[in-house]
Amino acid sequence: MSGLHCPATVLLARHGEAAYEATTWSGEGGSLTLTGRAQAAALADRLHGRRVLHVYCSTMARAVQTAEIAAAKLGVGVTTRIGLQEFSFGSFAQDEDNPVTKTFARWLDGNDLAARVDGGESGEEVVERANAVLAEIADAHSGETVLVVAHGGILSLAIRNLLTFESGVRPQRFANCAYAETELRSDGWRLTGWSDPE
C-alpha cells in the first residue's frame, strides 16, 4: 500500500440473487433473477448520497449484472477484475453435491487457511488475491468512495482475515446485496460498518 493521506472507503457488496443453469459447482454463470435485479437497484438507492465514484466487480455474470444495474443508477462506470472472482471449486467442479463445505468452514474458522480444495485454491491464496486487488483499488481512490461487487465466499474470507473491526461493528452473513463498509488505513484494513438489504 502506498502512503494514503486520506483512506479510501471501499464498500464490499455481494451480488444479487441469481439462478443457475448448471447443476454443478463450476462457479461460472449465474444470471440475476427478477428479485436479484431489484436488489441491485435497491443497493444503488441505499448508496445515493454516498458519492460513489466507481464500481468494480468480479468478471462472473451475476456480479457484472449487479454492478451494471447499480452503476447505471449511480451514474458511474464499471470495471471488472478477475481477482474478485469466487474461489475455485477445483476438481470438484462437476459434482452435484456441494464439495467444499467442510474446507470453507475451516477457512472461516481461521485455523486452517492452508487447507486446499483439491485441484483448486487454498484459503491463503484466496485471501492473498482478495487483498491484492482490494489494496490496488483503495490505492487508486484515496479519499474517495467506491463500490466492489463480488461473492459471498471471497468476501467472507476477506472480512475475517484482512480486517480489524471497529468498536461495535461485527461481520454478518453476506446476504445478497448486503455490503460491508471498509477503509484501508496506514495500519491496515478496518471494518467500519455493515448494511444488510432493507
TIKOLPA-286161 format. One record per residue: x, y, z of N, C-alpha, C in turn; residue number from 1. Coordinates in nm, 3 decimals, decimal comma. Example, Ala and Ser with C-alpha at 12.3 -4.5 7.8 and 13.67 -1.06 7.14 Angstrom:
# TIKOLPA-286161
REC;n.x;n.y;n.z;ca.x;ca.y;ca.z;c.x;c.y;c.z;num
REC;1,319;-0,569;0,780;1,230;-0,450;0,780;1,320;-0,330;0,780;1
REC;1,285;-0,225;0,708;1,367;-0,106;0,714;1,290;0,003;0,787;2
//
This chain:
# TIKOLPA-286161
REC;n.x;n.y;n.z;ca.x;ca.y;ca.z;c.x;c.y;c.z;num
REC;0,084;-0,119;0,000;0,000;0,000;0,000;0,087;0,124;0,000;1
REC;0,055;0,219;-0,084;0,127;0,346;-0,083;0,076;0,431;0,032;2
REC;0,148;0,537;0,064;0,105;0,623;0,173;-0,027;0,691;0,137;3
REC;-0,127;0,675;0,221;-0,258;0,734;0,195;-0,279;0,849;0,293;4
REC;-0,298;0,970;0,241;-0,326;1,084;0,328;-0,469;1,075;0,380;5
REC;-0,558;1,025;0,299;-0,698;1,010;0,338;-0,744;0,873;0,286;6
REC;-0,792;0,786;0,374;-0,823;0,649;0,329;-0,940;0,643;0,232;7
REC;-0,934;0,548;0,144;-1,047;0,518;0,057;-1,154;0,447;0,138;8
REC;-1,278;0,472;0,106;-1,389;0,394;0,160;-1,428;0,293;0,053;9
REC;-1,415;0,165;0,087;-1,443;0,058;-0,008;-1,564;-0,020;0,043;10
REC;-1,673;-0,012;-0,029;-1,797;-0,081;0,008;-1,799;-0,217;-0,061;11
REC;-1,794;-0,324;0,018;-1,787;-0,460;-0,035;-1,926;-0,522;-0,035;12
REC;-1,982;-0,546;-0,153;-2,119;-0,597;-0,164;-2,123;-0,732;-0,234;13
REC;-2,211;-0,818;-0,186;-2,236;-0,943;-0,257;-2,335;-0,916;-0,369;14
REC;-2,324;-0,993;-0,477;-2,415;-0,980;-0,592;-2,560;-1,010;-0,552;15
REC;-2,653;-0,976;-0,640;-2,794;-1,005;-0,616;-2,827;-1,153;-0,636;16
REC;-2,949;-1,189;-0,600;-2,994;-1,328;-0,616;-2,981;-1,372;-0,760;17
REC;-2,929;-1,494;-0,780;-2,905;-1,544;-0,915;-2,965;-1,682;-0,934;18
REC;-2,993;-1,716;-1,059;-3,037;-1,850;-1,097;-2,928;-1,910;-1,184;19
REC;-2,911;-2,043;-1,173;-2,801;-2,111;-1,242;-2,856;-2,219;-1,332;20
REC;-2,807;-2,222;-1,455;-2,848;-2,326;-1,549;-2,783;-2,459;-1,514;21
REC;-2,656;-2,455;-1,478;-2,582;-2,578;-1,447;-2,615;-2,626;-1,307;22
REC;-2,608;-2,756;-1,286;-2,628;-2,813;-1,153;-2,495;-2,844;-1,086;23
REC;-2,384;-2,813;-1,154;-2,252;-2,839;-1,099;-2,200;-2,715;-1,025;24
REC;-2,081;-2,728;-0,968;-2,025;-2,621;-0,885;-1,907;-2,553;-0,955;25
REC;-1,924;-2,523;-1,083;-1,815;-2,461;-1,157;-1,790;-2,317;-1,115;26
REC;-1,892;-2,253;-1,057;-1,878;-2,113;-1,018;-1,903;-2,017;-1,131;27
REC;-1,917;-2,066;-1,253;-1,939;-1,978;-1,367;-2,088;-1,945;-1,380;28
REC;-2,114;-1,846;-1,463;-2,252;-1,813;-1,497;-2,330;-1,760;-1,379;29
REC;-2,459;-1,788;-1,382;-2,547;-1,735;-1,280;-2,599;-1,600;-1,325;30
REC;-2,724;-1,596;-1,368;-2,786;-1,470;-1,410;-2,880;-1,421;-1,303;31
REC;-2,888;-1,290;-1,285;-2,976;-1,236;-1,183;-3,121;-1,271;-1,211;32
REC;-3,192;-1,306;-1,105;-3,337;-1,323;-1,112;-3,400;-1,184;-1,109;33
REC;-3,532;-1,179;-1,126;-3,601;-1,050;-1,112;-3,579;-0,993;-0,972;34
REC;-3,580;-1,082;-0,873;-3,552;-1,037;-0,736;-3,410;-0,982;-0,727;35
REC;-3,314;-1,051;-0,789;-3,176;-1,005;-0,787;-3,160;-0,869;-0,851;36
REC;-3,232;-0,847;-0,961;-3,224;-0,716;-1,027;-3,282;-0,606;-0,939;37
REC;-3,391;-0,638;-0,871;-3,449;-0,541;-0,778;-3,354;-0,513;-0,661;38
REC;-3,285;-0,617;-0,614;-3,188;-0,599;-0,506;-3,074;-0,508;-0,549;39
REC;-3,026;-0,525;-0,673;-2,918;-0,442;-0,723;-2,961;-0,296;-0,733;40
REC;-3,083;-0,274;-0,780;-3,134;-0,136;-0,789;-3,151;-0,076;-0,650;41
REC;-3,198;-0,157;-0,555;-3,216;-0,109;-0,418;-3,081;-0,077;-0,354;42
REC;-2,978;-0,156;-0,387;-2,844;-0,127;-0,337;-2,800;0,012;-0,380;43
REC;-2,821;0,043;-0,507;-2,785;0,177;-0,557;-2,864;0,285;-0,484;44
REC;-2,992;0,261;-0,462;-3,074;0,360;-0,392;-3,020;0,387;-0,252;45
REC;-2,974;0,281;-0,183;-2,919;0,297;-0,048;-2,788;0,375;-0,048;46
REC;-2,720;0,375;-0,163;-2,590;0,442;-0,172;-2,597;0,583;-0,230;47
REC;-2,717;0,626;-0,269;-2,730;0,764;-0,317;-2,692;0,857;-0,203;48
REC;-2,617;0,959;-0,234;-2,568;1,050;-0,132;-2,432;1,012;-0,078;49
REC;-2,384;0,891;-0,110;-2,252;0,848;-0,064;-2,140;0,891;-0,160;50
REC;-2,176;0,949;-0,272;-2,078;0,995;-0,372;-1,986;0,882;-0,417;51
REC;-2,047;0,770;-0,451;-1,969;0,657;-0,504;-1,910;0,698;-0,639;52
REC;-1,779;0,686;-0,650;-1,710;0,735;-0,770;-1,707;0,631;-0,881;53
REC;-1,699;0,503;-0,844;-1,682;0,398;-0,944;-1,728;0,266;-0,884;54
REC;-1,761;0,169;-0,971;-1,798;0,035;-0,928;-1,702;-0,065;-0,989;55
REC;-1,648;-0,151;-0,906;-1,563;-0,262;-0,950;-1,637;-0,392;-0,924;56
REC;-1,608;-0,494;-1,005;-1,679;-0,621;-0,983;-1,599;-0,738;-1,036;57
REC;-1,635;-0,856;-0,989;-1,587;-0,982;-1,043;-1,628;-0,992;-1,189;58
REC;-1,558;-1,076;-1,264;-1,593;-1,097;-1,405;-1,710;-1,195;-1,422;59
REC;-1,757;-1,256;-1,314;-1,867;-1,352;-1,325;-1,999;-1,279;-1,348;60
REC;-2,085;-1,339;-1,431;-2,203;-1,270;-1,483;-2,291;-1,211;-1,373;61
REC;-2,315;-1,287;-1,266;-2,405;-1,238;-1,162;-2,351;-1,112;-1,094;62
REC;-2,219;-1,103;-1,082;-2,158;-0,983;-1,024;-2,160;-0,867;-1,124;63
REC;-2,130;-0,897;-1,250;-2,131;-0,793;-1,353;-2,270;-0,732;-1,367;64
REC;-2,373;-0,817;-1,370;-2,510;-0,766;-1,384;-2,548;-0,678;-1,265;65
REC;-2,513;-0,722;-1,144;-2,541;-0,643;-1,025;-2,470;-0,508;-1,033;66
REC;-2,342;-0,511;-1,069;-2,263;-0,388;-1,077;-2,318;-0,293;-1,182;67
REC;-2,357;-0,345;-1,297;-2,406;-0,259;-1,404;-2,537;-0,192;-1,367;68
REC;-2,626;-0,267;-1,301;-2,753;-0,207;-1,259;-2,728;-0,097;-1,156;69
REC;-2,644;-0,128;-1,057;-2,615;-0,029;-0,952;-2,544;0,092;-1,011;70
REC;-2,445;0,069;-1,097;-2,368;0,179;-1,154;-2,454;0,270;-1,241;71
REC;-2,546;0,210;-1,317;-2,633;0,291;-1,402;-2,718;0,387;-1,319;72
REC;-2,767;0,338;-1,205;-2,849;0,424;-1,119;-2,764;0,529;-1,048;73
REC;-2,638;0,496;-1,023;-2,548;0,590;-0,956;-2,479;0,685;-1,053;74
REC;-2,489;0,654;-1,183;-2,429;0,739;-1,285;-2,277;0,731;-1,290;75
REC;-2,224;0,609;-1,264;-2,078;0,591;-1,266;-2,043;0,471;-1,354;76
REC;-1,913;0,452;-1,377;-1,867;0,343;-1,461;-1,842;0,214;-1,383;77
REC;-1,815;0,107;-1,459;-1,789;-0,025;-1,403;-1,658;-0,079;-1,459;78
REC;-1,577;-0,140;-1,373;-1,455;-0,208;-1,415;-1,456;-0,349;-1,357;79
REC;-1,434;-0,450;-1,442;-1,427;-0,588;-1,393;-1,284;-0,621;-1,352;80
REC;-1,272;-0,708;-1,251;-1,141;-0,752;-1,203;-1,145;-0,902;-1,179;81
REC;-1,056;-0,976;-1,244;-1,050;-1,121;-1,230;-1,024;-1,161;-1,085;82
REC;-0,945;-1,084;-1,014;-0,910;-1,117;-0,877;-1,025;-1,119;-0,780;83
REC;-1,141;-1,067;-0,821;-1,260;-1,064;-0,735;-1,350;-1,186;-0,756;84
REC;-1,312;-1,278;-0,843;-1,394;-1,396;-0,866;-1,408;-1,480;-0,740;85
REC;-1,517;-1,559;-0,736;-1,537;-1,653;-0,626;-1,425;-1,756;-0,628;86
REC;-1,397;-1,818;-0,512;-1,290;-1,917;-0,506;-1,323;-2,038;-0,594;87
REC;-1,220;-2,104;-0,639;-1,233;-2,216;-0,733;-1,278;-2,343;-0,663;88
REC;-1,365;-2,418;-0,730;-1,408;-2,548;-0,680;-1,317;-2,661;-0,728;89
REC;-1,213;-2,626;-0,804;-1,112;-2,723;-0,844;-1,168;-2,844;-0,915;90
REC;-1,114;-2,962;-0,880;-1,155;-3,086;-0,947;-1,296;-3,128;-0,906;91
REC;-1,354;-3,060;-0,806;-1,490;-3,093;-0,762;-1,597;-3,019;-0,840;92
REC;-1,556;-2,939;-0,939;-1,650;-2,851;-1,007;-1,765;-2,923;-1,073;93
REC;-1,746;-3,050;-1,107;-1,852;-3,122;-1,176;-1,942;-3,202;-1,081;94
REC;-1,915;-3,196;-0,951;-2,001;-3,266;-0,855;-2,133;-3,192;-0,838;95
REC;-2,241;-3,268;-0,821;-2,370;-3,205;-0,797;-2,386;-3,166;-0,650;96
REC;-2,325;-3,241;-0,560;-2,330;-3,208;-0,418;-2,221;-3,106;-0,386;97
REC;-2,251;-3,017;-0,291;-2,153;-2,915;-0,254;-2,025;-2,982;-0,205;98
REC;-1,914;-2,963;-0,276;-1,792;-3,037;-0,245;-1,700;-2,972;-0,144;99
REC;-1,725;-2,847;-0,107;-1,625;-2,774;-0,031;-1,675;-2,719;0,103;100
REC;-1,790;-2,765;0,149;-1,847;-2,711;0,271;-1,751;-2,720;0,389;101
REC;-1,692;-2,838;0,409;-1,603;-2,856;0,524;-1,477;-2,772;0,512;102
REC;-1,421;-2,766;0,391;-1,299;-2,686;0,372;-1,328;-2,538;0,394;103
REC;-1,439;-2,490;0,342;-1,474;-2,349;0,358;-1,497;-2,316;0,506;104
REC;-1,560;-2,407;0,579;-1,582;-2,386;0,722;-1,449;-2,375;0,796;105
REC;-1,350;-2,454;0,757;-1,217;-2,447;0,818;-1,152;-2,313;0,787;106
REC;-1,172;-2,264;0,665;-1,117;-2,134;0,630;-1,179;-2,024;0,716;107
REC;-1,312;-2,027;0,730;-1,380;-1,923;0,805;-1,341;-1,924;0,952;108
REC;-1,313;-2,043;1,005;-1,267;-2,052;1,144;-1,132;-1,986;1,163;109
REC;-1,058;-1,969;1,054;-0,928;-1,905;1,060;-0,816;-1,993;1,110;110
REC;-0,847;-2,121;1,129;-0,748;-2,212;1,185;-0,673;-2,292;1,079;111
REC;-0,725;-2,294;0,957;-0,663;-2,381;0,857;-0,675;-2,321;0,717;112
REC;-0,624;-2,198;0,701;-0,629;-2,134;0,569;-0,540;-2,206;0,468;113
REC;-0,449;-2,289;0,517;-0,363;-2,364;0,426;-0,437;-2,479;0,359;114
REC;-0,555;-2,516;0,413;-0,634;-2,624;0,352;-0,668;-2,585;0,210;115
REC;-0,665;-2,685;0,122;-0,684;-2,660;-0,020;-0,800;-2,742;-0,074;116
REC;-0,880;-2,679;-0,159;-0,979;-2,754;-0,235;-0,902;-2,833;-0,341;117
REC;-0,924;-2,963;-0,349;-0,848;-3,048;-0,441;-0,855;-2,991;-0,583;118
REC;-0,738;-2,957;-0,637;-0,733;-2,901;-0,771;-0,765;-2,753;-0,777;119
REC;-0,791;-2,692;-0,661;-0,827;-2,550;-0,658;-0,737;-2,471;-0,565;120
REC;-0,791;-2,368;-0,505;-0,714;-2,276;-0,423;-0,714;-2,315;-0,276;121
REC;-0,613;-2,268;-0,206;-0,616;-2,273;-0,060;-0,682;-2,145;-0,010;122
REC;-0,723;-2,146;0,116;-0,779;-2,025;0,175;-0,679;-1,910;0,173;123
REC;-0,551;-1,943;0,196;-0,447;-1,841;0,194;-0,439;-1,773;0,058;124
REC;-0,451;-1,852;-0,048;-0,442;-1,796;-0,184;-0,563;-1,708;-0,215;125
REC;-0,681;-1,747;-0,166;-0,800;-1,665;-0,188;-0,784;-1,531;-0,118;126
REC;-0,741;-1,535;0,008;-0,723;-1,412;0,085;-0,615;-1,325;0,022;127
REC;-0,507;-1,386;-0,025;-0,398;-1,311;-0,086;-0,443;-1,237;-0,211;128
REC;-0,520;-1,303;-0,298;-0,563;-1,233;-0,420;-0,669;-1,128;-0,389;129
REC;-0,754;-1,155;-0,289;-0,852;-1,053;-0,248;-0,780;-0,929;-0,197;130
REC;-0,680;-0,950;-0,113;-0,605;-0,837;-0,058;-0,535;-0,758;-0,167;131
REC;-0,477;-0,829;-0,264;-0,404;-0,761;-0,372;-0,495;-0,669;-0,452;132
REC;-0,611;-0,721;-0,494;-0,698;-0,640;-0,579;-0,766;-0,529;-0,499;133
REC;-0,806;-0,557;-0,375;-0,872;-0,454;-0,295;-0,775;-0,342;-0,257;134
REC;-0,650;-0,379;-0,226;-0,550;-0,276;-0,194;-0,521;-0,188;-0,316;135
REC;-0,517;-0,250;-0,433;-0,493;-0,173;-0,555;-0,608;-0,075;-0,581;136
REC;-0,729;-0,121;-0,559;-0,847;-0,034;-0,577;-0,842;0,081;-0,476;137
REC;-0,812;0,049;-0,349;-0,807;0,152;-0,246;-0,698;0,254;-0,275;138
REC;-0,582;0,207;-0,320;-0,472;0,298;-0,353;-0,509;0,396;-0,465;139
REC;-0,593;0,350;-0,557;-0,632;0,433;-0,671;-0,740;0,535;-0,633;140
REC;-0,796;0,522;-0,513;-0,912;0,607;-0,477;-0,896;0,669;-0,339;141
REC;-0,779;0,719;-0,308;-0,756;0,785;-0,179;-0,858;0,897;-0,157;142
REC;-0,926;0,892;-0,043;-1,023;0,995;-0,009;-1,156;0,982;-0,079;143
REC;-1,173;0,876;-0,158;-1,296;0,858;-0,235;-1,371;0,733;-0,189;144
REC;-1,493;0,717;-0,238;-1,576;0,601;-0,206;-1,603;0,521;-0,332;145
REC;-1,578;0,390;-0,326;-1,606;0,302;-0,438;-1,685;0,181;-0,390;146
REC;-1,757;0,121;-0,482;-1,835;0,001;-0,456;-1,767;-0,117;-0,525;147
REC;-1,750;-0,227;-0,453;-1,694;-0,351;-0,508;-1,799;-0,460;-0,496;148
REC;-1,838;-0,519;-0,609;-1,938;-0,626;-0,610;-1,869;-0,759;-0,637;149
REC;-1,881;-0,851;-0,544;-1,816;-0,981;-0,560;-1,907;-1,091;-0,505;150
REC;-1,849;-1,186;-0,434;-1,920;-1,311;-0,399;-1,908;-1,340;-0,250;151
REC;-2,005;-1,415;-0,199;-2,012;-1,441;-0,056;-1,889;-1,508;0,001;152
REC;-1,832;-1,604;-0,073;-1,717;-1,677;-0,023;-1,594;-1,591;-0,008;153
REC;-1,553;-1,528;-0,117;-1,431;-1,447;-0,113;-1,447;-1,327;-0,021;154
REC;-1,565;-1,266;-0,017;-1,586;-1,151;0,070;-1,582;-1,191;0,216;155
REC;-1,643;-1,305;0,250;-1,642;-1,351;0,389;-1,500;-1,379;0,436;156
REC;-1,420;-1,440;0,351;-1,281;-1,467;0,386;-1,201;-1,338;0,402;157
REC;-1,225;-1,242;0,314;-1,153;-1,115;0,322;-1,189;-1,042;0,452;158
REC;-1,317;-1,037;0,485;-1,362;-0,968;0,606;-1,298;-1,028;0,730;159
REC;-1,294;-1,161;0,736;-1,247;-1,229;0,858;-1,096;-1,238;0,869;160
REC;-1,025;-1,219;0,758;-0,880;-1,240;0,762;-0,797;-1,116;0,730;161
REC;-0,860;-1,010;0,682;-0,784;-0,890;0,647;-0,817;-0,772;0,737;162
REC;-0,935;-0,772;0,797;-0,984;-0,651;0,861;-0,982;-0,658;1,013;163
REC;-0,955;-0,541;1,073;-0,978;-0,519;1,215;-1,115;-0,455;1,228;164
REC;-1,193;-0,497;1,327;-1,330;-0,448;1,340;-1,334;-0,325;1,432;165
REC;-1,400;-0,220;1,386;-1,421;-0,105;1,471;-1,512;-0,144;1,588;166
REC;-1,505;-0,070;1,697;-1,586;-0,099;1,816;-1,734;-0,104;1,781;167
REC;-1,799;-0,212;1,818;-1,943;-0,226;1,795;-1,980;-0,276;1,658;168
REC;-1,883;-0,296;1,570;-1,910;-0,343;1,434;-1,860;-0,487;1,420;169
REC;-1,949;-0,575;1,379;-1,912;-0,714;1,361;-1,963;-0,763;1,225;170
REC;-1,888;-0,852;1,160;-1,934;-0,904;1,031;-2,059;-0,990;1,048;171
REC;-2,145;-0,983;0,950;-2,266;-1,064;0,946;-2,256;-1,160;0,827;172
REC;-2,360;-1,239;0,808;-2,367;-1,323;0,689;-2,387;-1,232;0,568;173
REC;-2,316;-1,261;0,459;-2,330;-1,180;0,339;-2,455;-1,219;0,262;174
REC;-2,568;-1,158;0,296;-2,689;-1,177;0,217;-2,672;-1,109;0,082;175
REC;-2,757;-1,144;-0,014;-2,750;-1,081;-0,146;-2,766;-0,930;-0,133;176
REC;-2,668;-0,857;-0,187;-2,664;-0,711;-0,189;-2,649;-0,647;-0,051;177
REC;-2,610;-0,727;0,049;-2,559;-0,669;0,173;-2,420;-0,612;0,143;178
REC;-2,379;-0,511;0,220;-2,244;-0,460;0,197;-2,176;-0,424;0,328;179
REC;-2,044;-0,442;0,327;-1,958;-0,404;0,438;-1,887;-0,276;0,402;180
REC;-1,879;-0,183;0,496;-1,807;-0,058;0,473;-1,668;-0,072;0,532;181
REC;-1,566;-0,053;0,449;-1,428;-0,073;0,493;-1,341;0,046;0,454;182
REC;-1,229;0,059;0,523;-1,129;0,160;0,490;-0,991;0,096;0,497;183
REC;-0,905;0,131;0,405;-0,765;0,089;0,411;-0,685;0,205;0,467;184
REC;-0,646;0,192;0,596;-0,570;0,296;0,664;-0,422;0,260;0,666;185
REC;-0,342;0,347;0,722;-0,198;0,322;0,726;-0,163;0,197;0,806;186
REC;-0,250;0,159;0,901;-0,224;0,042;0,983;-0,304;-0,080;0,938;187
REC;-0,364;-0,074;0,820;-0,435;-0,189;0,765;-0,583;-0,163;0,743;188
REC;-0,653;-0,270;0,703;-0,796;-0,261;0,673;-0,879;-0,254;0,800;189
REC;-0,986;-0,173;0,796;-1,081;-0,163;0,907;-1,223;-0,185;0,856;190
REC;-1,300;-0,262;0,930;-1,444;-0,275;0,904;-1,513;-0,170;0,986;191
REC;-1,576;-0,072;0,919;-1,634;0,042;0,989;-1,786;0,041;0,992;192
REC;-1,849;-0,047;0,913;-1,994;-0,051;0,913;-2,045;-0,171;0,836;193
REC;-2,173;-0,202;0,858;-2,234;-0,317;0,789;-2,378;-0,279;0,755;194
REC;-2,418;-0,308;0,632;-2,554;-0,277;0,588;-2,617;-0,398;0,523;195
REC;-2,718;-0,454;0,588;-2,796;-0,562;0,528;-2,900;-0,503;0,434;196
REC;-2,948;-0,582;0,338;-3,052;-0,532;0,248;-3,177;-0,493;0,327;197
REC;-3,242;-0,388;0,284;-3,365;-0,344;0,352;-3,486;-0,411;0,290;198
//
